[in-house]
Amino acid sequence: MYAVDVVGTGFTVLDRVYAGSLVVSSEELGGSCGNVLISLAMLQRNVAPVLSLGEDEIGVRLVVAFRRAGAETRYIRQTRHIQSPVLAQHLHSSGVHTFEFRCPETAAELPRYQPIEQHDVSRALPVIKNCNVFYTDRLSSAIVDAMEAAAKAGSIVYFEPSAIGDESLFSRAVAAASVLKFSSDRLASLTGRVALHEALFLIVTHGESGLEVRRGREKAWCKSYPAPAVRDTCGSGDMVSVGLIDWILNRQERATGKLSLDEFVAGVEAGQRLAAENCAYVGARGLFRERGADYARSVLRGVGD
């Protein structure tokens, strides 16, 4: 089995964007996991999504989007008994966005994300055990099993949850993780409930103010990069993860233990540069759509416009 740069699973949806009205302005692959994986594929990383989608038009569109970006799609399972997920995103004039799982036009409930199951993990186990980075932003019993399998094989496990949820699963996930990215408003609920091992890099985001990187007792503050313009802040956090994972892959190591905090911060800052540039464009990957992957690569290197 060939080695894969990134294997990932988690929140992947059709992102339906409404800008100032109930008229759809764009539809594209979205969700944190979806954004991170497809962006890395566009940067010519070997990416293998492990997902559960419907055997419907939306599912086909999502698979085709991954395939066109260069991702390996054989581990995306499509079945008739589920509907592929859709998320409505409202883009406001300030660049702020809100989300809902209800169609603004019909008020009907939109199909929700469905996590992978144990047989999906079993089928993808060869690549899970041979990836450099395993990424997830959601949890289920099967996903935690995949995280533990990747960690046991020596892969870097990048965990970017939106909530704690099941405390037992969350504790197992954190124990397997190499990197945990969490927002500051949710950190209070994490403190004291889950043990953070000494080797874990913890990224605490503080919105437009910047973010903090911790490992054990070490701390570093990374202020935000100024955006050239703010049209849409959607995907900013995802771009930080894209830049950091890409930087980790450049080091060609399957472990973070050898990295100093200062070295790790350099990768975070590459992601922050990408996030700042992306704010000038509409959509979670507007920079890639409008300027292309080569320009995104130049931003990561610190030589953009």
Rosetta silent file (secondary structure, phi, psi, omega in degrees, C-alpha in Angstrom):
SEQUENCE: MYAVDVVGTGFTVLDRVYAGSLVVSSEELGGSCGNVLISLAMLQRNVAPVLSLGEDEIGVRLVVAFRRAGAETRYIRQTRHIQSPVLAQHLHSSGVHTFEFRCPETAAELPRYQPIEQHDVSRALPVIKNCNVFYTDRLSSAIVDAMEAAAKAGSIVYFEPSAIGDESLFSRAVAAASVLKFSSDRLASLTGRVALHEALFLIVTHGESGLEVRRGREKAWCKSYPAPAVRDTCGSGDMVSVGLIDWILNRQERATGKLSLDEFVAGVEAGQRLAAENCAYVGARGLFRERGADYARSVLRGVGD
SCORE:     score description
SCORE:     0.000 S_00000001
   1 L     0.000  130.050 -179.939    0.000    0.000    0.000 S_00000001
   2 L   -72.385  152.501  178.228    1.348    3.397   -1.020 S_00000001
   3 L   -76.202  145.525  179.324    1.793    6.126    1.573 S_00000001
   4 E  -118.382  140.576  178.501   -0.776    8.932    1.644 S_00000001
   5 E   -65.595  -53.002 -174.528   -0.096   12.464    2.832 S_00000001
   6 E  -137.307  128.024  167.281   -3.479   13.032    4.471 S_00000001
   7 E  -111.994  137.638 -177.585   -6.433   10.802    5.313 S_00000001
   8 E  -148.279  155.177  175.008   -9.449   12.574    6.721 S_00000001
   9 E  -149.043  152.841  179.574  -13.051   12.193    7.765 S_00000001
  10 L   144.377 -153.368 -169.446  -15.655   14.498    9.205 S_00000001
  11 L   -68.216  104.873  179.461  -17.966   17.354    8.340 S_00000001
  12 L  -132.938  122.465 -172.904  -18.228   17.502    4.551 S_00000001
  13 E  -141.406  169.856  164.263  -21.308   19.078    2.953 S_00000001
  14 E   -86.001  117.030 -177.406  -22.644   20.932   -0.051 S_00000001
  15 E   -90.828  111.350 -177.712  -22.288   24.546    1.080 S_00000001
  16 E  -102.090  110.137 -171.693  -25.215   26.589   -0.320 S_00000001
  17 E   -97.433  129.913  174.713  -24.375   30.292    0.003 S_00000001
  18 E  -114.122  124.354 -177.786  -27.010   33.022    0.186 S_00000001
  19 E  -116.797   97.587  173.721  -25.702   36.582   -0.141 S_00000001
  20 L    78.882   -0.174  179.799  -28.173   39.276    0.906 S_00000001
  21 L  -160.052 -174.939  177.254  -31.296   37.457   -0.288 S_00000001
  22 L   -92.324   16.702  177.388  -32.934   34.060   -0.570 S_00000001
  23 L   -95.189  129.671  179.482  -31.255   33.541   -3.937 S_00000001
  24 E   -67.895  122.527  179.199  -28.401   31.010   -3.973 S_00000001
  25 E   -92.271  -24.603  176.526  -25.198   32.811   -4.988 S_00000001
  26 E  -165.164  157.007  174.063  -23.003   29.710   -5.068 S_00000001
  27 E  -137.105  126.019  177.830  -22.888   26.020   -4.226 S_00000001
  28 E  -156.846  166.492  178.250  -19.667   24.159   -3.533 S_00000001
  29 E   -59.210  133.181 -178.576  -18.101   21.503   -1.368 S_00000001
  30 E  -144.820 -160.232 -171.959  -17.826   22.786    2.200 S_00000001
  31 L    86.014  147.202 -176.213  -17.603   21.866    5.855 S_00000001
  32 H   -55.973  -50.011 -179.817  -14.350   22.093    7.800 S_00000001
  33 H   -61.531  -45.793  179.575  -13.172   18.602    6.888 S_00000001
  34 H   -59.705  -44.659  179.851  -14.219   19.045    3.273 S_00000001
  35 H   -62.362  -45.173 -177.223  -12.477   22.423    2.991 S_00000001
  36 H   -64.796  -47.702 -175.763   -9.255   21.188    4.547 S_00000001
  37 H   -67.168  -45.410 -176.857   -9.018   18.008    2.487 S_00000001
  38 H   -70.386  -32.658  177.194   -9.902   19.504   -0.901 S_00000001
  39 H   -65.928  -42.125  177.729   -7.587   22.486   -0.347 S_00000001
  40 H   -65.884  -35.581  175.521   -4.676   20.174    0.432 S_00000001
  41 H   -64.030  -40.458  177.656   -5.503   18.150   -2.671 S_00000001
  42 H   -63.759  -27.744  176.193   -5.399   21.361   -4.719 S_00000001
  43 L   -83.695   11.842  175.485   -1.938   21.971   -3.241 S_00000001
  44 L    68.987   31.595  169.888   -0.989   18.613   -4.797 S_00000001
  45 L   -89.140  148.910  176.602   -0.928   16.647   -1.605 S_00000001
  46 L   -78.964  109.500 -171.718   -1.998   12.987   -1.749 S_00000001
  47 E  -121.821  134.911  178.378   -5.358   13.116    0.022 S_00000001
  48 E  -128.931   98.433  174.745   -7.814   10.291    0.734 S_00000001
  49 E   -70.836  140.531  173.787  -11.217   11.293    2.206 S_00000001
  50 L  -118.026  103.201 -169.389  -13.064    8.552    4.110 S_00000001
  51 E  -138.288  161.291  173.898  -16.711    9.615    4.015 S_00000001
  52 E  -118.888  114.494 -178.891  -20.301    8.383    3.958 S_00000001
  53 E  -127.262  167.805  177.464  -22.489   10.126    1.361 S_00000001
  54 E   -81.197  158.824  175.538  -25.783    9.508   -0.379 S_00000001
  55 L   -90.109   62.578 -174.183  -26.170    7.925   -3.776 S_00000001
  56 L  -134.830  179.132 -177.586  -27.748   11.153   -5.011 S_00000001
  57 H   -59.364  -42.357 -178.582  -26.956   14.180   -7.176 S_00000001
  58 H   -66.183  -42.389  177.093  -25.335   16.069   -4.300 S_00000001
  59 H   -58.957  -43.029  178.104  -23.193   13.082   -3.361 S_00000001
  60 H   -61.560  -42.541 -179.696  -22.009   12.771   -6.950 S_00000001
  61 H   -62.361  -40.308 -179.613  -21.146   16.487   -7.036 S_00000001
  62 H   -68.173  -42.488  178.745  -19.085   16.206   -3.864 S_00000001
  63 H   -64.423  -42.721  179.360  -17.195   13.142   -5.083 S_00000001
  64 H   -62.655  -39.414  178.892  -16.518   14.782   -8.456 S_00000001
  65 H   -60.971  -44.642  177.121  -15.228   17.919   -6.705 S_00000001
  66 H   -62.357  -44.577 -176.704  -12.731   15.834   -4.722 S_00000001
  67 H   -63.485  -42.784  179.409  -11.721   13.879   -7.811 S_00000001
  68 H   -64.906  -28.582  177.449  -11.144   17.012   -9.898 S_00000001
  69 H   -77.504  -12.035  178.842   -8.950   18.388   -7.116 S_00000001
  70 L   103.330    7.794 -179.236   -6.808   15.262   -7.325 S_00000001
  71 L   -78.188  154.822  173.694   -8.011   13.416   -4.217 S_00000001
  72 L   -83.360  117.053 -171.763   -8.292    9.622   -4.001 S_00000001
  73 L  -105.532    7.555 -175.300  -12.055    8.963   -3.789 S_00000001
  74 L   -67.565  -17.694 -178.560  -12.211    5.159   -3.503 S_00000001
  75 L   -99.198   13.011  171.498  -12.869    5.399    0.272 S_00000001
  76 E   -92.862  116.011 -178.868  -15.966    7.576   -0.119 S_00000001
  77 E   -94.825  128.527  175.809  -18.969    5.281    0.317 S_00000001
  78 E  -114.745  127.744 -178.918  -22.239    6.250   -1.379 S_00000001
  79 E  -132.345  157.271 -176.904  -25.463    4.484   -0.370 S_00000001
  80 L   -76.511  -24.543 -170.746  -29.141    4.892   -1.215 S_00000001
  81 L   -81.998   -1.767  175.013  -30.453    4.903    2.351 S_00000001
  82 L  -126.877  159.121  174.575  -28.969    8.307    3.279 S_00000001
  83 L  -103.640  140.375  178.181  -29.105   11.780    1.744 S_00000001
  84 L   -67.798  142.493 -171.653  -25.923   13.756    1.185 S_00000001
  85 L   -76.019  147.645  177.997  -25.668   16.718    3.589 S_00000001
  86 E  -131.901  138.992  178.135  -26.429   20.334    2.706 S_00000001
  87 E  -126.375  129.364  176.310  -25.647   23.449    4.757 S_00000001
  88 E   -90.353  125.736  179.121  -27.181   26.888    4.152 S_00000001
  89 E  -116.474  127.949  177.407  -24.714   29.729    4.666 S_00000001
  90 E  -103.696  119.503  178.281  -25.836   33.364    4.873 S_00000001
  91 E   -97.251  120.495 -178.562  -23.150   35.900    3.937 S_00000001
  92 L   -97.222  164.176 -173.421  -23.755   39.315    5.482 S_00000001
  93 L   -61.308  -25.101 -179.253  -22.403   42.675    4.274 S_00000001
  94 L   -79.227   -4.704 -175.426  -19.837   42.802    7.086 S_00000001
  95 L    92.386   -6.946  178.413  -18.212   39.597    5.859 S_00000001
  96 L   -79.245  149.097 -179.353  -19.711   37.667    8.786 S_00000001
  97 E  -129.343  150.309  174.653  -21.564   34.451    7.993 S_00000001
  98 E  -127.939  157.942 -175.167  -24.236   32.390    9.731 S_00000001
  99 E  -127.134  153.063  172.289  -25.310   28.803    9.092 S_00000001
 100 E  -154.075  154.317  178.878  -28.506   26.793    9.314 S_00000001
 101 L  -102.370   31.601  176.534  -29.733   23.289    8.480 S_00000001
 102 E  -130.356  136.283 -179.626  -33.058   24.572    7.155 S_00000001
 103 L   -68.006  120.792 -179.553  -33.692   25.713    3.595 S_00000001
 104 L   -64.192  -23.846 -176.749  -34.323   29.490    3.659 S_00000001
 105 L   -83.814  -35.958 -175.410  -36.525   29.189    0.564 S_00000001
 106 L  -117.448  -11.582 -176.249  -38.837   26.361    1.654 S_00000001
 107 L    69.174    8.345  178.599  -38.197   26.100    5.449 S_00000001
 108 L   -77.487  147.678  176.303  -37.623   22.363    4.926 S_00000001
 109 E   -65.894  134.691  178.081  -34.981   20.574    6.995 S_00000001
 110 L   -88.345  149.986  178.972  -31.784   20.023    5.038 S_00000001
 111 L   -59.795  139.816 -177.084  -30.052   16.605    5.073 S_00000001
 112 L   -98.246  160.484  176.025  -27.500   16.283    7.876 S_00000001
 113 L   -63.468  139.013  175.844  -23.963   14.942    7.966 S_00000001
 114 L  -119.162  124.200 -179.923  -23.627   11.205    8.663 S_00000001
 115 L   -71.138  161.906  176.487  -20.362    9.879   10.177 S_00000001
 116 L   -67.574  163.863  179.515  -18.553    6.875    8.789 S_00000001
 117 L  -113.766  175.435 -174.039  -19.165    3.422   10.236 S_00000001
 118 H   -60.605  -36.579 -179.388  -16.857    0.672   11.394 S_00000001
 119 H   -69.455  -25.228  174.214  -16.815   -1.100    8.030 S_00000001
 120 H   -67.028  -40.312  178.020  -15.647    2.166    6.406 S_00000001
 121 H   -64.721  -44.593 -179.386  -12.694    2.219    8.797 S_00000001
 122 H   -59.474  -42.754 -178.247  -11.909   -1.439    8.091 S_00000001
 123 H   -67.993  -33.723 -177.448  -11.921   -0.835    4.328 S_00000001
 124 H   -94.506    2.561 -174.236   -9.696    2.250    4.632 S_00000001
 125 H   -55.052  -38.246  178.781   -7.373    0.793    7.275 S_00000001
 126 H   -57.418  -41.727  179.668   -4.422    0.323    4.860 S_00000001
 127 H   -79.977  -31.631  177.097   -4.273    4.062    4.085 S_00000001
 128 H   -59.930  -39.333 -178.905   -5.150    5.088    7.655 S_00000001
 129 L   -81.172   -8.252 -177.548   -2.089    3.179    8.842 S_00000001
 130 L  -121.065   17.781  178.918    0.110    4.615    6.086 S_00000001
 131 E   -93.331  154.950  174.022   -0.788    8.313    6.171 S_00000001
 132 E   -79.281  -38.961 -179.751    1.450   11.093    7.423 S_00000001
 133 E  -132.940  133.146  171.436   -1.489   13.072    8.846 S_00000001
 134 E  -110.186  125.965 -175.652   -4.955   11.918    9.888 S_00000001
 135 E  -116.945  137.561  169.356   -7.502   14.769   10.111 S_00000001
 136 E  -151.759  151.907  175.909  -10.947   14.871   11.675 S_00000001
 137 L  -125.533    5.436  178.843  -13.348   17.489   13.017 S_00000001
 138 L  -135.633  163.010 -178.447  -16.127   15.162   14.199 S_00000001
 139 L  -127.300  145.030  167.727  -16.371   12.160   16.511 S_00000001
 140 L  -156.904  171.361  179.035  -18.047    8.787   16.507 S_00000001
 141 H   -59.217  -42.235 -179.447  -16.939    5.402   17.784 S_00000001
 142 H   -67.182  -39.510  179.974  -15.665    4.469   14.314 S_00000001
 143 H   -64.913  -41.730  178.396  -13.814    7.769   13.866 S_00000001
 144 H   -65.181  -37.211  175.109  -12.036    7.384   17.214 S_00000001
 145 H   -59.329  -41.445  179.040  -11.038    3.855   16.223 S_00000001
 146 H   -66.302  -41.011  177.539   -9.525    5.329   13.049 S_00000001
 147 H   -59.816  -45.058 -178.665   -7.698    8.020   15.049 S_00000001
 148 H   -67.027  -36.856  177.672   -6.230    5.405   17.378 S_00000001
 149 H   -65.165  -41.917  178.678   -5.178    3.199   14.463 S_00000001
 150 H   -65.278  -44.052 -179.413   -3.414    6.144   12.803 S_00000001
 151 H   -63.826  -41.413 -179.847   -1.717    7.183   16.046 S_00000001
 152 H   -63.564  -31.953  179.692   -0.575    3.624   16.769 S_00000001
 153 L   -81.335   -4.615  176.802    0.969    3.464   13.286 S_00000001
 154 L    98.868    8.644 -179.882    2.926    6.647   13.988 S_00000001
 155 L   -78.419  156.623  172.017    0.812    9.165   12.063 S_00000001
 156 E   -80.987  125.848 -179.327    0.199   12.734   13.175 S_00000001
 157 E  -106.178  116.226 -176.986   -3.443   13.011   14.280 S_00000001
 158 E  -104.985  114.397 -172.818   -4.943   16.483   13.764 S_00000001
 159 E  -116.855  120.510 -176.118   -8.172   16.916   15.735 S_00000001
 160 L  -128.972   72.850 -174.147  -10.344   20.019   15.225 S_00000001
 161 L   -78.271  155.676  174.242  -13.619   19.458   17.132 S_00000001
 162 L   -96.426  -16.952  179.599  -16.534   21.871   17.313 S_00000001
 163 L  -161.167  166.393  179.715  -17.743   20.488   20.656 S_00000001
 164 L   -77.672  -49.057 -179.115  -16.901   17.856   23.275 S_00000001
 165 L    65.327 -130.398  179.614  -20.052   15.727   22.960 S_00000001
 166 L   -66.282  115.466 -173.262  -19.516   12.247   24.353 S_00000001
 167 H   -66.017  -35.761  179.453  -16.890   12.780   27.042 S_00000001
 168 H   -66.639  -45.706  177.462  -15.529    9.230   26.899 S_00000001
 169 H   -63.310  -41.133 -178.646  -15.046    9.358   23.112 S_00000001
 170 H   -62.900  -41.132  179.497  -13.565   12.838   23.376 S_00000001
 171 H   -63.371  -41.300  176.835  -11.019   11.717   25.979 S_00000001
 172 H   -63.742  -41.042 -179.182   -9.932    8.837   23.741 S_00000001
 173 H   -63.527  -45.176 -179.746   -9.667   11.202   20.775 S_00000001
 174 H   -64.339  -38.438  178.828   -7.505   13.692   22.675 S_00000001
 175 H   -62.522  -32.028 -179.695   -5.254   10.868   23.915 S_00000001
 176 H   -85.317  -17.769 -172.014   -4.682    9.833   20.281 S_00000001
 177 L   -76.523  148.086  170.358   -4.230   13.385   18.979 S_00000001
 178 L   -99.110  -33.809  179.987   -0.951   15.106   18.185 S_00000001
 179 E  -131.308  130.224  176.082   -2.611   18.475   17.494 S_00000001
 180 E  -122.794  117.846 -179.816   -5.849   19.749   19.065 S_00000001
 181 E  -110.224  122.384 -169.610   -7.344   22.951   17.634 S_00000001
 182 E  -143.164  144.550  178.641  -10.103   24.438   19.761 S_00000001
 183 E   -81.646  151.218 -175.180  -11.815   27.844   20.035 S_00000001
 184 H   -63.565  -32.542 -178.131  -11.330   29.936   23.186 S_00000001
 185 H   -71.352  -14.234  177.390  -15.064   30.139   23.919 S_00000001
 186 H  -106.130   -3.793 -175.627  -15.148   26.357   24.241 S_00000001
 187 H   -67.011  -35.244 -178.797  -11.870   25.980   26.143 S_00000001
 188 H   -58.782  -38.109  179.897  -13.505   26.514   29.547 S_00000001
 189 H   -71.709  -20.421 -179.885  -15.641   23.416   29.008 S_00000001
 190 H   -83.185  -40.110 -174.983  -12.506   21.442   28.131 S_00000001
 191 L   -61.108  128.006  176.529  -10.381   22.472   31.113 S_00000001
 192 L    85.926  -12.424 -178.222  -10.527   20.015   33.986 S_00000001
 193 L  -102.838  -28.113 -176.409  -12.667   17.499   32.103 S_00000001
 194 L  -130.247  131.897  179.232  -10.142   16.034   29.681 S_00000001
 195 L   -76.454  130.835  178.186   -6.485   15.212   30.316 S_00000001
 196 L  -105.420  115.773 -176.165   -4.098   16.877   27.850 S_00000001
 197 L   -72.915  157.773 -170.756   -0.908   14.860   27.418 S_00000001
 198 L   -63.152  -28.697 -177.037    2.443   16.643   27.481 S_00000001
 199 L   -83.844   -7.629 -174.659    3.286   16.028   23.813 S_00000001
 200 L   -73.374  129.156  169.041    0.010   17.534   22.548 S_00000001
 201 E   -87.275  119.967  179.396    0.138   20.795   20.605 S_00000001
 202 E  -106.776  122.974  176.912   -2.957   22.775   21.600 S_00000001
 203 E  -107.800  116.817 -179.272   -4.086   25.612   19.325 S_00000001
 204 E  -107.924  113.551 -175.954   -6.567   27.950   21.011 S_00000001
 205 E   -89.963  142.521 -179.688   -8.241   30.315   18.548 S_00000001
 206 L  -125.757   40.239  177.769   -9.436   33.798   19.561 S_00000001
 207 H    61.782 -138.327 -175.890  -11.186   34.919   16.383 S_00000001
 208 H   -71.273  -11.836  179.450   -9.794   38.011   14.691 S_00000001
 209 H   -71.751  -33.619 -177.415   -7.468   38.695   17.654 S_00000001
 210 E   137.698 -156.295  179.449   -5.222   35.776   16.862 S_00000001
 211 E  -150.530  163.570 -178.810   -4.489   32.442   18.470 S_00000001
 212 E  -118.533  138.922  176.223   -2.410   30.817   21.172 S_00000001
 213 E  -113.085  131.460 -179.952   -0.219   27.735   20.823 S_00000001
 214 E  -130.050  147.764  166.138    0.492   25.601   23.878 S_00000001
 215 E  -149.722  113.470 -174.061    2.440   22.455   24.625 S_00000001
 216 L    60.697 -123.981  179.496    2.747   21.509   28.258 S_00000001
 217 L   -92.611   -4.553 -179.974    3.822   24.683   30.055 S_00000001
 218 E   -80.999  141.491  179.197    5.104   26.372   26.899 S_00000001
 219 E  -141.083  149.184  174.575    2.968   29.083   25.304 S_00000001
 220 E  -146.838  141.563  178.722    3.203   31.377   22.292 S_00000001
 221 E  -104.668  132.562  178.156    0.828   34.038   20.982 S_00000001
 222 E  -117.925  104.761  179.778    0.263   34.422   17.233 S_00000001
 223 E   -71.433  156.374 -178.820   -1.472   37.671   16.345 S_00000001
 224 L   -68.007  148.340  172.483   -3.691   37.741   13.270 S_00000001
 225 L   -82.560  142.374  178.729   -2.294   38.770    9.924 S_00000001
 226 L   -68.070  132.455  177.831   -4.015   41.829    8.405 S_00000001
 227 L   -81.669  139.629  178.312   -6.413   40.864    5.618 S_00000001
 228 L   -62.604  -28.177  175.722   -6.047   42.821    2.339 S_00000001
 229 L  -164.625  155.998  179.297   -9.864   43.107    2.341 S_00000001
 230 L  -120.650   99.437  175.305  -12.711   41.455    4.240 S_00000001
 231 L  -104.951  -31.746 -177.953  -15.457   40.130    1.997 S_00000001
 232 L  -160.967  121.603 -179.810  -16.049   36.782    3.689 S_00000001
 233 L   -90.506   -1.654 -179.893  -14.450   35.302    6.805 S_00000001
 234 L   -60.143  134.215  177.806  -15.858   31.825    6.138 S_00000001
 235 L    87.706   -0.103 -178.314  -13.138   29.205    6.028 S_00000001
 236 H   -60.378  -46.868  178.395  -10.531   31.277    7.843 S_00000001
 237 H   -63.335  -36.573  178.356   -9.996   28.660   10.520 S_00000001
 238 H   -64.431  -38.528 -179.965   -9.870   25.939    7.898 S_00000001
 239 H   -66.668  -32.654  174.506   -7.138   27.813    6.006 S_00000001
 240 H   -61.112  -44.726  179.740   -5.038   27.957    9.184 S_00000001
 241 H   -65.703  -40.723  177.723   -5.291   24.162    9.377 S_00000001
 242 H   -58.106  -49.366 -178.481   -4.494   23.791    5.662 S_00000001
 243 H   -63.819  -41.045 -179.614   -1.360   25.894    6.000 S_00000001
 244 H   -67.560  -44.894  179.869   -0.181   24.138    9.149 S_00000001
 245 H   -63.974  -41.733  177.599   -0.759   20.633    7.770 S_00000001
 246 H   -60.425  -41.389  178.646    0.990   21.567    4.523 S_00000001
 247 H   -63.907  -42.862  178.010    3.954   22.886    6.564 S_00000001
 248 H   -60.342  -42.277  179.939    4.056   19.671    8.619 S_00000001
 249 H   -64.889  -32.664  177.795    4.110   17.621    5.418 S_00000001
 250 H   -62.559  -25.234 -179.037    7.026   19.668    4.102 S_00000001
 251 L   -80.430  -13.486  176.435    9.084   18.426    7.031 S_00000001
 252 L    55.746   42.706  176.056    8.518   14.821    5.914 S_00000001
 253 L  -125.672  143.659  177.949    8.137   13.533    9.443 S_00000001
 254 L  -101.251   36.965  178.188    5.350   11.355   10.824 S_00000001
 255 L  -159.984  150.432  176.042    5.629   12.806   14.334 S_00000001
 256 L  -102.963   -4.607 -175.480    5.438   16.155   16.088 S_00000001
 257 L   -60.264  -29.100 -178.132    7.564   15.094   19.060 S_00000001
 258 L   -83.894   -7.987 -176.935   10.759   16.425   17.480 S_00000001
 259 L   -82.958  135.997  171.162    9.262   19.871   16.817 S_00000001
 260 L   -81.827  165.164  178.223    9.977   22.773   19.130 S_00000001
 261 H   -62.030  -40.289 -179.839    7.186   25.227   19.918 S_00000001
 262 H   -63.301  -40.413  178.153    8.916   27.904   17.825 S_00000001
 263 H   -64.262  -43.805 -179.681    9.122   25.582   14.825 S_00000001
 264 H   -62.134  -40.101  179.006    5.459   24.645   15.165 S_00000001
 265 H   -59.667  -35.195  178.030    4.479   28.324   15.361 S_00000001
 266 H   -59.767  -37.822  176.702    6.117   28.869   11.959 S_00000001
 267 H   -69.027  -39.970  176.977    3.627   26.409   10.484 S_00000001
 268 H   -61.223  -42.606 -178.745    0.726   28.113   12.245 S_00000001
 269 H   -65.533  -33.826  174.789    1.826   31.478   10.844 S_00000001
 270 H   -61.165  -43.005  177.392    1.864   30.063    7.308 S_00000001
 271 H   -65.535  -36.916  178.231   -1.759   29.074    7.837 S_00000001
 272 H   -65.447  -37.070  176.352   -2.608   32.504    9.221 S_00000001
 273 H   -61.834  -43.078  179.704   -1.210   34.158    6.092 S_00000001
 274 H   -65.057  -40.845  179.758   -3.425   31.949    3.948 S_00000001
 275 H   -63.161  -42.298 -179.585   -6.463   32.693    6.116 S_00000001
 276 H   -63.236  -44.391  179.434   -5.915   36.458    5.885 S_00000001
 277 H   -64.988  -36.301 -177.164   -5.630   36.375    2.090 S_00000001
 278 H   -66.901  -24.896 -179.622   -8.722   34.175    1.794 S_00000001
 279 L   -63.547  -19.063 -178.480  -10.868   36.786    3.561 S_00000001
 280 L   -79.337   -3.146 -175.804  -10.681   38.978    0.439 S_00000001
 281 L  -128.932  150.717  179.490  -12.756   36.471   -1.545 S_00000001
 282 L   -79.705  133.578  178.354  -16.255   35.047   -1.177 S_00000001
 283 L   106.096  153.967 -177.076  -16.404   31.410   -0.170 S_00000001
 284 L   -63.157  -26.201  177.517  -14.429   29.112    2.077 S_00000001
 285 L  -125.869   36.602 -177.379  -11.866   28.588   -0.708 S_00000001
 286 H   -57.040  -36.569  178.672  -12.359   31.843   -2.601 S_00000001
 287 H   -60.636  -44.181  179.196   -8.609   32.402   -2.833 S_00000001
 288 H   -65.082  -40.787 -177.780   -8.124   29.064   -4.595 S_00000001
 289 H   -68.393  -43.636 -173.917  -11.014   29.743   -6.968 S_00000001
 290 H   -85.734  -33.644 -174.828  -10.019   33.310   -7.871 S_00000001
 291 H  -113.740  -19.672  177.636   -6.214   33.144   -7.732 S_00000001
 292 L    92.736  162.403 -177.051   -5.426   29.451   -8.063 S_00000001
 293 H   -66.524  -32.090  179.499   -3.385   26.924   -6.090 S_00000001
 294 H   -63.610  -40.218  177.882   -0.044   28.352   -7.269 S_00000001
 295 H   -68.056  -40.527  177.156   -0.857   31.697   -5.685 S_00000001
 296 H   -58.610  -40.696  177.331   -2.029   29.944   -2.498 S_00000001
 297 H   -62.617  -38.182  179.075    1.336   28.160   -2.421 S_00000001
 298 H   -66.507  -36.050  176.362    3.159   31.482   -2.748 S_00000001
 299 H   -63.983  -42.744  178.444    1.186   32.855    0.208 S_00000001
 300 H   -61.662  -34.326  178.386    2.195   29.836    2.289 S_00000001
 301 H   -80.388   -9.173 -179.865    5.823   30.525    1.412 S_00000001
 302 L    83.554   24.354 -178.238    5.379   34.175    2.399 S_00000001
 303 L  -126.168   27.379  177.825    5.927   35.562   -1.101 S_00000001
 304 L   -71.447 -175.510 -178.447    2.349   36.474   -2.151 S_00000001
 305 L   -57.922    0.000    0.000    1.300   39.891   -3.467 S_00000001
